[in-house]
Amino acid sequence: RIDPRQWELEFAAISQTGEAAGHTAREWCRKQKFTAAINAGMFNTDYKTHTGYLRASEHVNSAHATAYKSVAAFGPREGAGLAPFRIFDLDAPGVSMAAILRDYSSAAQNLRLVKRPGTNSWGQQKKKWSEAALGEDSDGRVLFIFSRAPFSMHDLNQRLLSAGIGLVAAQHLEGGPEAQIYLHA
């Protein structure tokens, strides 16, 4: 659980650094002096370009907005009086990608797991995998979520929603062996 009023959030990618190969979450923490790291989302087969829209301050990793319904945003523009971090549902009334990009310096579009204000977005399925996810709680805090144990996304969402952590929104970042989290404390 991360209070975005006390911690600075950043995206990091090899498309910013110019490197040829990616890094583990642990390597990103060491290289960028991050306290914690989790996947930013799924990437295309080039291992550089995000599958949804992704902007990290002035750096646009992927300008391609997809049908994904979830956008995590942070770095509100000065004077806007907005929450420092928010997961938006693109199908909610009055929400648009253009408005999010106008109001926040950084945004990542990913598959939605939990729709605000805490509705499981996934139907039951047989397929299971480990999961790295990003959540928001009822106090506007960032939740780095990781499950090494494989679950269907429906079952994982149900467990998270009943865990008493105040989860109101969440998005899928990565699944399977590529899903990573690292905390340096």
Secondary structure, DSSP 8 states (H G I E B T S, - for coil): -B-TTTS------HHHH--SS---HHHHHHHHT-SEEE--S-B-TTSSSBSS-EEETTEEEE----S--EEEEEEE-TTS---SEEEEETTSTT--HHHHHHHEEEEEEE-EEEETTTEE-----S--EEEEEEEEETTS-EEEEEEEEEE-HHHHHHHHHTTTS-EEEEEEEEEGGG--EEE--
